[in-house]
């Protein structure tokens, strides 16, 4: 609300205090905690996210590997597979180039081993994610106060989906970091009646432009913010002609130059992306959901047990501009047929910030009084309700985070790690993946220039024509029998146990024997249960 009044930010804004959860009677006796600088907050977030990245050992979405690391591997080492998106020019090289530079550094120091190539990109993303955590903290301080900022950070670090997704090398992870950083610098998202550190709106515009360059759909977020700024700002002409236009043209121009260099021709990625995903509904090729999916399944699963706290925080805080942004993003993405969890990741931290507000209220801190006077104590009254809330959130989110990050769908990463070691020792000559397309990482993890083949699933120009991947899943035996007529027999075949049961006779007939089996999942996701990933090797 524009007329909502809040307490002024302390002049020592760069000093934070360690939150202490104490009983009400002890609050008066407890001395203030040692101040904690924002630098130390970042160090804590960095350590947490680096550990987070090392614990993420499962396969979530193909784009993590195929649209980022695989492209970066090709740029750096000269081999790697480019999917059909790169042929049609609907992807920018800006995001993969970040990891290509990392690969260059590893190669320069002769550290380009498969293990390093697997762990280093997520460690790099963990550093960027830590900046996102810090800026969520700072943004919460500006919008609310220090108490809310601490609990907002608690929500951010303990939410299972943030733990599961934010350190992955998805472009959505980078988009999320840029969104949080950018929102901090936009004046329209702040409370006008509060004194807050002076910031340059240009930094917010730069973050928005980079987010849109990496993922054109990020414009959904920044159209809302930009129109709000245009409505509230007094210097509209300066905003449009001296800030939006120059920064937008600069970022777009540099991105186009990079893409011109990599594509060897002029390619306007945002336009191609718009044509494919919006004007032709090309994204629908990979599945559609009902309009309410984000509200009834997608975003609710991401929030999980934080839902009641976020809803309560939205209602209690009355920060309608921020809650309006969440509704705007979820609403517009709901119009699109193709929906995925990761698409709405950028508004998850903002929603969790409202959980921080709710938790602060439960903890006994009178936020309404903070409008006129900042409390000097860093201690938080830990009422029975507060202890119960913390216990409830931890006991529900921590097991979920660990299970999804370390257990569910880990087989496809384990199998590539195994094949990389075997290939390094000269025991692998060629590999055939009889799996749904893009089910495993590829050259970016194998790091050996060996012949490999997977089943293609590029969109067909003719509607209704099944691709290789679909034809294989419809009739594994028939497809394999037809496929082997023209194949160059591989030394290794990778497949899921669900298809292995049907292809055992085929594999034995062609002298393949089971070599290794890796656990993959306890329950099915969008297909039949894929309990394990199996490696068959040619018995010579």
C-alpha positions in Angstrom: 0.0 0.0 0.0 1.4 3.4 -0.9 0.1 5.0 2.3 1.4 2.4 4.6 3.9 3.7 7.1 6.9 1.8 8.4 9.8 2.5 10.8 12.8 4.2 9.4 15.8 2.0 8.7 18.6 2.5 11.1 21.6 4.5 9.8 23.7 1.4 10.7 21.9 -0.5 8.0 25.0 -2.6 7.2 25.0 -4.1 10.7 22.7 -7.0 11.5 22.2 -8.9 14.7 22.2 -12.6 15.3 18.6 -13.7 15.9 18.0 -15.2 19.3 14.9 -17.1 20.1 14.3 -16.7 23.8 11.4 -17.2 26.2 9.3 -14.1 27.0 10.6 -13.8 30.6 14.2 -14.1 29.5 13.9 -11.4 26.9 14.5 -8.5 29.3 17.5 -10.2 30.9 19.1 -11.3 27.7 21.8 -8.9 26.4 22.0 -7.8 22.8 23.8 -10.2 20.5 27.0 -9.3 18.7 26.2 -7.4 15.5 26.6 -9.4 12.3 27.5 -7.6 9.1 25.9 -8.2 5.8 29.3 -9.6 4.7 29.1 -12.3 7.3 25.5 -13.0 6.3 26.7 -13.6 2.7 29.5 -15.9 4.0 26.9 -17.9 5.9 24.7 -18.1 2.8 27.7 -19.0 0.6 28.7 -21.8 2.9 25.2 -23.1 3.0 24.7 -23.0 -0.8 28.0 -24.6 -1.5 27.1 -27.5 0.7 23.6 -27.5 -0.9 25.2 -27.8 -4.4 27.3 -30.8 -3.3 24.3 -32.5 -1.9 22.3 -32.1 -5.1 22.9 -35.5 -6.8 19.7 -36.1 -8.7 18.3 -35.4 -12.2 15.5 -32.8 -12.3 15.1 -31.2 -15.7 17.0 -31.9 -19.0 17.7 -28.2 -19.5 20.1 -28.2 -16.6 22.5 -30.2 -18.8 21.3 -29.9 -22.4 20.7 -26.1 -22.6 23.6 -25.0 -20.4 26.5 -27.4 -19.7 26.3 -29.4 -22.9 26.5 -26.1 -24.9 29.3 -24.8 -22.7 31.2 -28.0 -23.2 30.9 -27.7 -27.0 32.1 -24.1 -26.9 35.1 -25.0 -24.7 36.2 -28.5 -25.8 34.8 -28.6 -29.4 32.3 -31.4 -28.9 28.9 -31.6 -27.4 25.4 -31.9 -28.7 23.3 -28.9 -29.6 19.5 -29.6 -29.4 17.0 -28.4 -32.0 16.5 -25.1 -30.1 19.9 -24.0 -31.1 19.2 -24.8 -34.7 16.2 -22.6 -34.7 17.9 -19.8 -32.8 15.5 -19.6 -29.8 18.3 -19.8 -27.2 20.9 -17.2 -26.4 24.5 -18.2 -25.7 24.7 -15.7 -22.8 23.9 -18.2 -20.1 26.0 -21.2 -21.4 28.9 -18.8 -21.8 29.1 -18.4 -18.1 29.9 -22.1 -17.7 32.1 -22.1 -20.8 34.4 -19.6 -19.1 34.4 -21.9 -16.0 35.4 -24.8 -18.2 38.1 -22.7 -19.8 39.6 -22.0 -16.4 39.4 -25.7 -15.4 41.1 -26.7 -18.7 43.8 -24.1 -18.3 44.8 -25.5 -14.9 44.4 -29.1 -16.3 41.5 -29.8 -13.9 39.0 -30.8 -16.5 38.3 -34.2 -15.0 34.7 -35.6 -15.2 34.2 -35.1 -11.4 35.3 -31.5 -11.6 33.2 -30.8 -14.6 30.2 -32.3 -12.8 30.6 -30.4 -9.5 32.2 -27.1 -10.5 29.2 -25.6 -12.4 26.8 -26.2 -9.5 29.4 -24.7 -7.1 29.5 -21.7 -9.4 25.7 -21.4 -9.3 25.8 -21.8 -5.5 27.9 -18.6 -5.3 25.4 -16.7 -7.5 22.5 -18.2 -5.4 24.2 -16.9 -2.2 24.0 -13.4 -3.7 20.3 -14.0 -4.3 19.8 -15.1 -0.6 21.7 -12.0 0.6 19.6 -9.7 -1.6 16.4 -11.3 -0.4 17.6 -10.5 3.2 18.3 -6.9 2.2 15.0 -6.5 0.3 13.1 -7.8 3.4 14.9 -5.3 5.6 13.9 -2.4 3.3 10.3 -3.6 3.0 9.8 -4.7 6.6 12.6 -4.8 9.2 15.5 -6.8 10.5 13.3 -9.3 12.3 11.4 -10.1 9.2 14.6 -10.3 7.1 16.0 -13.0 9.4 12.9 -15.1 9.2 12.6 -14.5 5.4 16.1 -15.9 5.1 15.2 -18.8 7.3 12.3 -19.6 5.0 14.5 -19.2 1.9 17.2 -21.6 3.2 14.8 -24.2 4.6 12.2 -24.4 1.8 12.7 -27.8 0.1 12.2 -26.6 -3.5 14.8 -23.8 -3.2 17.3 -26.3 -1.8 16.4 -28.7 -4.6 16.5 -26.3 -7.5 18.4 -23.0 -6.9 22.0 -24.4 -7.2 21.2 -26.3 -10.4 22.5 -24.8 -13.7 19.1 -24.0 -15.0 18.6 -20.6 -16.6 15.7 -20.3 -14.3 18.0 -20.4 -11.3 20.0 -17.5 -12.7 16.8 -15.7 -13.6 15.6 -16.0 -10.0 18.8 -14.5 -8.6 18.6 -11.6 -11.0 14.9 -11.1 -10.1 15.6 -10.8 -6.4 18.6 -8.5 -7.0 16.7 -6.4 -9.4 13.6 -5.9 -7.2 15.8 -4.5 -4.4 16.9 -1.6 -6.7 13.4 -0.7 -8.0 12.0 2.3 -6.0 8.4 1.4 -6.9 8.7 -1.9 -4.9 9.8 0.0 -1.8 7.6 1.7 0.9 7.6 5.4 0.1 7.1 6.5 3.7 10.2 4.7 4.9 13.8 6.0 4.9 16.0 3.5 3.1 19.4 3.4 1.6 19.7 5.4 -1.6 20.0 3.0 -4.6 20.2 3.5 -8.3 17.3 2.4 -10.4 19.7 1.7 -13.2 21.0 -1.4 -11.4 17.5 -2.7 -11.2 17.1 -2.1 -14.9 20.4 -3.8 -15.7 19.3 -6.9 -13.7 15.9 -6.9 -15.4 17.6 -6.6 -18.9 20.0 -9.5 -18.1 17.2 -11.7 -16.8 15.2 -11.1 -20.0 18.3 -11.8 -22.2 18.8 -15.1 -20.4 15.1 -16.0 -20.4 12.8 -13.8 -22.5 9.8 -14.9 -20.5 11.2 -13.0 -17.6 9.6 -10.0 -19.3 6.4 -11.1 -17.6 7.9 -10.0 -14.3 9.5 -6.8 -15.5 6.5 -5.5 -17.4 4.6 -5.4 -14.1 7.4 -3.7 -12.3 8.1 -1.3 -15.1 4.5 -0.2 -15.5 4.3 0.3 -11.7 7.4 2.4 -11.7 6.1 4.4 -14.7 2.9 5.1 -12.7 4.6 6.1 -9.5 7.7 7.9 -10.7 7.8 11.6 -11.1 10.6 11.6 -13.7 8.9 9.5 -16.3 10.7 10.9 -19.3 14.0 10.4 -17.7 13.0 6.8 -16.8 12.0 6.0 -20.3 14.6 7.8 -22.5 17.6 8.0 -20.2 17.4 4.7 -18.4 15.1 2.1 -19.9 16.1 2.7 -23.6 19.9 3.0 -23.2 20.2 0.0 -20.8 17.8 -2.1 -22.8 19.6 -1.3 -26.1 23.0 -1.9 -24.6 22.1 -5.3 -23.1 20.2 -6.4 -26.2 23.0 -5.2 -28.5 25.7 -7.0 -26.6 23.6 -10.2 -26.4 23.0 -10.0 -30.2 26.7 -9.5 -30.9 27.5 -12.6 -28.8 24.8 -14.6 -30.5 26.1 -13.3 -33.9 29.6 -14.6 -33.0 28.3 -18.0 -31.9 25.6 -18.6 -34.5 27.7 -17.1 -37.3 24.7 -15.1 -38.5 22.4 -12.4 -37.1 19.8 -14.0 -34.8 17.3 -12.2 -32.7 16.7 -14.7 -30.0 13.8 -13.0 -28.1 11.8 -12.7 -31.3 12.4 -16.3 -32.3 11.5 -17.4 -28.7 8.3 -15.3 -28.9 7.3 -16.8 -32.2 7.8 -20.4 -31.1 6.4 -20.3 -27.5 3.6 -17.8 -27.8 2.6 -17.2 -31.4 2.8 -20.9 -32.5 2.4 -22.6 -29.0 5.4 -24.7 -29.8 6.0 -25.3 -26.1 2.8 -27.3 -26.0 4.6 -30.1 -27.9 6.1 -31.1 -24.6 2.8 -31.3 -22.8 0.1 -29.1 -21.5 -1.7 -28.6 -18.1 -5.0 -27.1 -17.1 -5.1 -23.4 -16.5 -5.2 -23.8 -12.7 -2.2 -26.1 -12.4 0.1 -23.6 -10.8 -2.4 -22.7 -8.2 -3.6 -26.2 -7.4 -0.4 -28.2 -7.9 2.7 -26.5 -9.3 3.3 -23.5 -7.0 1.6 -25.1 -4.0 4.0 -28.1 -4.2 7.0 -25.7 -4.4 5.8 -23.7 -1.3 4.7 -27.0 0.4 4.2 -26.4 4.2 5.1 -22.7 3.9 1.7 -22.1 2.2 -0.3 -21.1 5.3 2.6 -18.8 6.5 2.9 -17.1 3.1 -0.9 -16.6 2.8 -1.0 -15.2 6.4 2.0 -12.9 5.7 0.4 -11.5 2.5 -2.8 -10.7 4.4 -1.2 -9.3 7.5 1.5 -7.3 5.8 -0.8 -5.7 3.2 2.1 -5.3 0.8 -0.2 -5.5 -2.2 2.4 -4.4 -4.8 4.5 -7.5 -4.0 1.6 -9.9 -3.6 0.2 -8.4 -6.9 3.5 -9.3 -8.6 3.1 -12.9 -7.5 -0.5 -13.1 -8.7 0.5 -11.4 -12.0 3.3 -13.9 -12.7 1.2 -17.0 -11.7 -1.8 -15.7 -13.7 0.1 -15.0 -17.0 2.0 -18.3 -16.8 -1.3 -20.0 -16.3 -2.5 -18.8 -19.7 0.3 -20.7 -21.4 -0.5 -24.4 -22.1 3.0 -25.8 -21.3 3.7 -25.4 -17.6 6.7 -26.4 -15.4 7.6 -25.9 -11.8 10.8 -24.0 -12.7 9.0 -21.4 -14.7 7.6 -19.7 -11.6 10.8 -20.1 -9.5 11.6 -16.4 -9.6 8.6 -15.5 -7.5 9.1 -18.2 -4.9 11.6 -16.2 -2.8 9.2 -13.2 -2.7 6.4 -15.6 -1.5 8.8 -17.0 1.1 9.5 -13.5 2.3 5.8 -13.2 3.4 6.4 -16.4 5.4 9.1 -14.5 7.1 6.6 -11.8 8.0 4.2 -14.3 9.3 6.8 -16.1 11.4 7.9 -12.8 12.9 4.3 -12.1 14.0 4.0 -15.6 15.5 7.3 -15.0 17.4 5.8 -12.2 19.4 7.5 -9.3 17.6 5.0 -6.4 17.3 5.7 -5.4 13.8 3.0 -2.7 13.9 5.0 -0.9 16.6 8.1 -1.2 14.4 6.5 1.4 12.2 7.3 4.1 14.6 10.2 2.7 16.6 12.8 0.1 15.8 13.3 -2.4 18.6 16.9 -2.3 19.9 17.0 -5.9 21.0 17.9 -8.6 18.5 16.1 -11.3 20.5 12.9 -12.9 19.3 10.3 -14.1 21.8 9.9 -17.8 21.1 6.4 -18.6 22.1 5.1 -22.2 22.1 3.4 -21.4 18.8 6.7 -20.2 17.4 8.6 -23.3 18.4 5.8 -25.5 17.0 5.9 -23.5 13.7 9.7 -23.9 13.4 9.6 -27.6 14.2 6.8 -28.1 11.7 8.6 -26.4 8.9 11.9 -28.1 9.6 10.4 -31.6 10.0 8.5 -31.3 6.7 11.0 -29.5 4.5 14.4 -31.0 5.5 13.5 -34.7 4.7 11.8 -33.6 1.5 14.9 -31.6 0.4 17.3 -34.4 1.2 15.1 -37.1 -0.5 14.6 -35.1 -3.7 18.2 -33.9 -3.9 20.0 -37.1 -3.0 17.6 -40.0 -3.8 14.8 -39.4 -6.2 15.9 -39.8 -9.9 19.6 -40.1 -9.2 20.2 -43.1 -11.5 20.7 -41.1 -14.6 23.5 -39.0 -13.1 25.1 -42.0 -11.5 25.1 -43.9 -14.7 27.0 -41.1 -16.5 29.4 -40.8 -13.7 30.1 -44.6 -14.1 30.4 -44.4 -17.9 32.8 -41.4 -17.6 35.1 -43.4 -15.4 34.9 -46.4 -17.7 35.6 -44.3 -20.8 38.6 -42.7 -19.1 40.0 -46.2 -18.6 39.4 -47.0 -22.3 36.6 -49.5 -21.6 33.8 -47.7 -23.5 33.9 -47.2 -27.3 30.3 -46.1 -28.1 27.0 -45.7 -26.3 23.4 -46.1 -27.3 20.7 -44.6 -25.0 17.4 -46.5 -25.4 15.6 -44.1 -23.0 13.2 -41.2 -23.4 15.2 -38.4 -25.0 17.5 -36.3 -22.9 17.0 -38.6 -19.9 20.6 -38.4 -18.9 23.5 -35.9 -19.1 25.6 -36.2 -22.1 29.1 -35.1 -23.2 29.3 -32.5 -20.5 29.6 -35.3 -17.9 31.2 -38.1 -20.0 34.0 -35.7 -21.2 35.2 -38.2 -23.8 34.7 -37.6 -27.6 33.1 -41.0 -28.2 30.2 -41.9 -30.6 27.0 -41.6 -28.7 23.4 -41.8 -29.8 20.1 -41.0 -28.1 16.5 -41.1 -29.3 15.5 -37.8 -30.9 12.4 -35.9 -29.8 12.6 -32.7 -31.9 9.2 -31.2 -32.7 8.0 -32.4 -36.1 6.9 -30.0 -38.8 3.8 -32.3 -39.3 1.5 -32.5 -36.3 0.6 -35.9 -35.0 3.8 -37.6 -36.2 5.5 -39.4 -33.2 9.2 -38.8 -32.7 11.8 -41.5 -32.1 11.4 -41.3 -28.4 7.7 -41.7 -28.5 7.9 -44.6 -31.0 10.3 -46.4 -28.8 8.1 -46.1 -25.7 5.1 -47.2 -27.6 6.8 -50.4 -28.9 10.3 -50.9 -27.5 10.8 -54.3 -29.2 9.5 -53.3 -32.6 11.5 -50.1 -32.6 14.7 -51.8 -31.4 14.4 -54.5 -34.1 14.0 -51.9 -36.8 16.7 -49.6 -35.4 19.4 -52.3 -35.3 19.1 -52.9 -39.1 21.0 -49.6 -39.7 23.0 -49.2 -36.5 26.7 -49.2 -35.9 26.6 -51.6 -33.0 27.5 -49.8 -29.8 29.7 -51.3 -27.0 27.3 -50.1 -24.3 23.5 -49.6 -24.1 21.8 -47.6 -21.4 18.1 -48.1 -20.6 15.5 -48.1 -17.8 14.4 -51.3 -16.2 10.8 -50.7 -17.4 12.0 -51.2 -21.1 14.7 -53.7 -20.1 12.0 -56.2 -19.2 10.7 -56.1 -22.8 14.1 -56.0 -24.5 16.0 -58.8 -22.6 15.7 -61.3 -25.5 16.8 -58.6 -27.9 19.9 -57.7 -25.8 20.9 -61.4 -25.3 20.5 -62.0 -29.1 22.9 -59.3 -29.9 25.5 -60.5 -27.2 24.8 -57.8 -24.6 25.1 -58.6 -20.9 24.2 -56.6 -17.9 27.2 -54.7 -16.5 25.8 -52.3 -13.9 22.4 -51.3 -12.4 21.7 -48.1 -10.6 18.8 -47.2 -8.4 16.7 -44.3 -9.9 13.3 -43.8 -8.2 10.8 -45.3 -5.8 7.7 -43.9 -7.6 6.8 -42.9 -11.1 6.6 -39.3 -12.3 5.1 -38.9 -15.8 5.7 -42.4 -17.2 5.8 -46.0 -15.9 8.0 -46.5 -12.8 11.6 -46.2 -13.8 13.0 -47.9 -10.7 16.6 -48.3 -12.0 18.9 -47.5 -14.9 20.8 -50.4 -16.4 24.0 -50.6 -18.4 24.5 -53.4 -20.9 27.9 -54.0 -22.4 28.8 -56.0 -25.6 30.2 -59.3 -24.6 33.3 -59.7 -26.8 
